[in-house]
Amino acid sequence: MEIKNNRIIENKTYLYLTPVISYYGKDLSIRLGKIFKHAIGIGDSIMPLNYVSNNTIFILFKTDLVNVIMHDFIIWFRKQSYYVTDYAFDNIKTGNKHMIVLKIPNKYYQTMTNFKLGKYSGMYNQSEIKKFFKINSNTFNVLTREKETLKKYVDEINREWDTNFEYEEWDAEIDHPPVSKEEVFNYEQ
């Protein structure tokens, strides 16, 4: 995952998984909203596998200019039941990036599994989709398998792979599955 200054990476984790964080309440959402986020992912390859479970979300923050806000957030975050860990992401003395890791709520373990498998339409029920996602956004349309989005995706697949699938016969998902290099920090192939 390539980190860019002053711009959040809108990867699939950002598009499909960030709503599960709202399960922890408005206080967390408000606090997160005050700090610039570089990216959200489902792992960091530098973390030992036995230390972080498969059901965690990693959020990378920019820490310069908001050190007091970030400092207060970290102190508060470490006391929360969903806290896993936090660490400096770059040079501890001169860097400006900090990572937090939080547990996915138990209720959304299957959501995470479906996400990793690229089974987007099975991630949420209809009421959650309506609650979490803007109606007619591309993400909403993928999750609900909206007809026009399906047609565009099948056309894209047909062009890309020189195939001739019909819309009516397409029963697979209508977005590409997540790719580790875009969803996992420090990922090396």
Secondary structure, DSSP 8 states (H G I E B T S, - for coil): ----TTS----HIIIIIGGGGGGG-HHHHHHHHTS-EEEEESEETTS-TTTS-SSEEEEEEE-TT-HHHHHHHHHHHTTSTTEEEEEESS-TTT--EEEEEEE--GGGHHHHHHHHTT-GGGSS-HHHHHHHS-TTSHHHHHHHT-HHHHHHHHHHHHHHHT----GGG--S-SS----HHHHEET---
